[in-house]
Amino acid sequence: MRKKTAMIASLAALGFLAVSAGPVLADGMPPGMPDLEETLKARPAPAQPDPAHMQGMAHGKEQMHGQMMQGYRMAMRDSQDQDGASGMSHRSDGGC
């Protein structure tokens, strides 16, 4: 019976060592395979956006805002013409 207990204990210890050593052994690359870190380092860096392109986008944003504001102003004028007075004139000038 003691022989059987000793055998089970030694197998359990070997199993524990195998499981705990697995991740350490897995860190090495098999022979003939390229290293992932070297592959990632060898890739070219992503291209940065062209400054002229970015300026053009900013200009387009300003143009779009100007068009929207112009449309808003025209709509406000149309509503004033229809109401006969500004929509803001219905507001109280202060107080509670």
JOSUL-V819703 format. One line per field, one symbol per residue. phi: phi as a letter, one per 40 degrees, with the letter a starting at -180 (. if undefined). burial: I if it has 9 or more other C-alpha atoms within 8 Angstrom, else O. A space follows every 10 residues. Layout:
# JOSUL-V819703
phi=???
burial=???
This chain:
# JOSUL-V819703
phi=.ccccccccc cccccccccc cdcccccccc cgcccccccc cccccccccc dccccccccc cccccccccc cccccccccc cccgaccccc cccigb
burial=OOOOOOOOOO OOOOOOOOOO OOOOOOOOOO OOOOOOOOIO OOOOOOOOOO OOOIOOOOOO OOOOOOOOOO OOOOOOOOII OOOOOIOOOO OOOOOO
